[in-house]
Amino acid sequence: MFPSTRRFSAGLAALALAGGGALASLPAAAASAAPSCTAGDLTAAYHHSDNGAGHSFGWIVLRNTSGHACRTAGYPGVSYVGDGNGTQIGAPAVRTDAAAVASYVLTAGQRLRSPLDEVNALNFPKARCHPAHVDGFRVYVPNSTQAKFVAHPHVGCRNRHIKLMFIKPLRRP
C-alpha cells in the first residue's frame, strides 16, 4: 500500500468512527458517483417547532429510506392541499436564502431538513384570503415530478396572490 493511500484509508476510518460508523460525508469521487435522490428514495415528514406573532415554524424533513446513497440539493417543493382530493390551496412556498443552497450525499437512513415558516391565514381579511381547510402538504423532492403527501391540518388561503409559506434550502440537522 502506498503511503498516501494508507493516510487516505486511515482518514476514512477516523471519519467512520467519528460518525458512529456512518460516514458524515463521502469522498468527492463517491459523492459524484451517487445517483440523484428520487421520490422513491426519500420519505417526507413535517415537524412543528414553535409559534409566534402570527407564524408557525417547523421543518420539512426528507429521509433516505433506500438501501443506497443518493445526492440532492436545493429546496423541496411545498404546497398546501385540501378538499379531500389533493387540490392545491393557494400559493406554493416561497424559496428564501438562496445563498445557503448546498449539495448533500445521503447514506441510507440519513436526513435533511428545510426550515418552513407558515403565516397564519387569519392575519388576512376573509374577503381577500378566502380561507380554506388544508389537509396537508404536497412535498416534491428536489428535481422530482412525483409528490409526497404529508398530513398537516391547517387553514390556508385560496387566493394564490397571498404568500403564506416561506422555505429555506435543505440542510443537515
Secondary structure by P-SEA (a helix, b strand, c coil): ccaaaaaaaaaaaaaaaaaccccccccaaaaaacccccccccccccccccccccbbbbbbcccccccbbbbbbcccbbbbbccccccccccccccccccccbbbbbccccbbbbbbbbccccccccccccbbbbcccccccccccbbbbbbbbbbbbcccccccbbbbccccc
